Amino acid sequence: MIGPIRITAALDKETAELLEKESKEATLSQSEVIRRALRFYHENKSIMDVYLQKKLYTYMDMLLSGEHVILDVSHLLLFLSLIESSPMKESFWKECREVARSHAEQFKSKVLTPKEFLERLEVCNFFRVNIESENEFTLILFSETSKEFIKILLEEVFKTMDAQTEIKLDLAKIRIKINELNNSKPIKPTSPPISKFFTNKPILG
C-alpha cells in the first residue's frame, strides 16, 4: 500500500486561520480538510465563474424555500394559451396581477433595481435580456404567449420599486425604458456564500 504523499504549502494568516477554524468545526484533521476541499474544488470548479455563481445562488434561493417548482416551458405555454380562450380570462389576469403585487413586496429585500429584477427573470428562462443602455432594455421572448404574463409582472414590480418606466410591446419582444427610479437605494445585502447551502456533514468520501 502506497503511503500518503506529503507536501508543504505556504498559507497566509487569513487562510491559516480559516483552515484551523474549519478543522475544529468539522472535527477533522487539517490534512483531511485540505483533501476534501481540493476534491470539492476539482468537482465544482465550474461554479467559480461569477455569472454561473449568481445563477446558481438564484436557483437555490428560489427552490430551497419550497415556494417554486421547475416547470417545462411547453407546459407553461400550454396553460397560458388555454387562458386566452377561457371565459375566466379577465378574472385570471386580475388575480395574476394581485399575485404579482404580492411577489413585488417579497422582492423588496432581494431585488433593488429594475435591472436586477430583469436579470432574475432571465435566470428563470422567461426571456433573454439585451441591455441597450443603462436605462433601456429589450426582452427577447421565447413565445408570444407569455407576453401578457410577463408584462403584468414587470408593471407590478416596477411600481413597487417606485420606478417610472415605459413598457412597449413588440413582436416577440418587450422594450423597457427606465425614466426615473424614485426610491432611495438601501445598502445592498450581501448574497450568502454558496457554502451556506451545504451542511457540515461529509460531502465527499
N, C-alpha and C positions, 0 to 999 in steps of 0.2 A: 504494500500500500504506500503510495507516494504521500509524503508529509506535506504540510502547508508551505507555500512559498511566502517567505517573509519579505516585505518591502518597507522602506522608510519614506514617510510623507511629511512635508513641512506644512503646518497649519498656522494660519494667523490666529490671533487671540479670539476673535469672534467665532471662528469656525471650531476652534478647540473647545470653547465653552458650549457651543451648540452640540458637539459630539458628546461631551460629558453629560449634558442635560438629557439628551435622547437616550443615552445608555442607561442612566438611572431610572428614567420614566418607564422604559421598556424592560428593565431588569435584565439587560443583555450586556455582554462584553462589548467594549468599543470596537473590537475586531469584527464581531458579528453585526453590529450596526452598520459598519462600513461595507461589509459584504452585501447586506440586504439593500443598502442604499445604492450600491453600484449595480446590482441586478435590477432593481426597480428603475433606475435611470436608463439602463440598456433597453428594457422592455417598454418604457414610456417616454423616451426622449423626443418623440414626435410632438408631444403636447407642450414642449418647451417653446414652440412657435407662439409668439404673442397673440396673433389673431386666433389661432386654434384654442389657446388657453381661454380667451374671452368667450368663445363659443361654448367650450366645454363647461365653463362656470355657469353660463346662462342655462344650458341644458340641465345641469344639476340643480340649479336654483329653482327651476320650474318643476322638474319631475320628482325630486325627492320630497317635495311638500305634499305630493299626492293630489294636487289641485289641477293637474294637467294630464292629458293622455296623448299617446302617439297615435295619430290617425292618418291613414293613407290619403294622399291628396285626391285620388279618384273618389273616395268615399265622401270627402268634404264637398267636392264639387257636385256630387250626386245629390246630397242633402240640399245644397243651395239652389240647384236647378229645380228641385221639387217645390221649393218655396215660391218660385215665380208663377206657378200655375195653381197655387193653393188659395182657397177662399180666405184663409187666415193670414195672407201675405202682409197686410198692413199691421195687424196685431203682432206678427213675428218681428217686423223691423222696429216696432215701438219697443218691444221687450228687449230686443237686441241692443238698442240704444241705452236702455236702463242698465243692462249688464256691462256695457262698455263704460258707462259712467262709474259704475262700481269698481271696475278694473282700474280706471284712471285714478281713483282715490288710493288704491293699493300701490300704484306705481310711484306715488309721490316720494317715497324714501329711497327708491331704487333707480328711477329714471328721472333725470333733472332737466334734460333739454329735448326738443323735438328730434334732433339728430340721434341722440341716444335711443329714443323710442323707435325710430325707424330702423336702427341697427338691430335692435332686439327682435323686431318683427321679421327682419330679413333672416335672422338666425332660425326663425320658425318656418322659413320657406314660404312665406306668403307672397314674396316678391323679391326682386333684386333691386338694390338702390344704386342709382347713378347720381353722384354728387356733382351738380353743375357749378355751384359756388358755395360759399359759406352759408348762405340762406336759401338756396334753391336746390331742390331735389326732384329727380324723376324716378318713379317707381315702375319697374317693368313687371307687369303681372304675368303669371303663368296661365291665367284664364280670365276671360271677361266675366265669367260667372261670379267671381269673388270680389268684383269691383265695389258693389254697394256695401258689402260686409266690411271691407277694409276702410272705405270712406267714413262710415259711421264710427268705427273705432278710432280713426285719426281725429275726427272732429271732436269727439268727447274728451280724448286725452289732451289734445292741444288746448281745449277750453279750460280744462283743469289746471294746465300749466300757465294759463293766462297769456297764451301766445296768440298774437294777431297773425292769422295765416290766410293764404289764398290757396284753395284746393280746386284744381281743374281736372276734369275727367277727359281722357283722350282714348283712342282705340288701344286697348290692352296696356294703357299707361295711366298713371295718376301723377300730375305735376303739382308740386308744393312749393310755395314761396313763403318764407317766414318774414313778415314785415316788422314785427316787434315782439320781444319777449319781456313782458312787464314784471314778472316775478323776480324778486331778489334771490339770487342763487346761493343756497347754503353751501357749506363746505361739503364736497362730495365724499360720502363714506367710502372707506377703502374696502374693496372686494375681498372677502375672506380668501385665504390661500387655498389651493387645491387640496392641501393636506387636511383641511377641515372636514372633508367628506370621507376620510378614511379613519378607521379605528386604530387603536394601539395594538390590536391583535396581529400576529404574524401574517403578512400578506404572501410572502414567498416561502418556499420550503427550505 
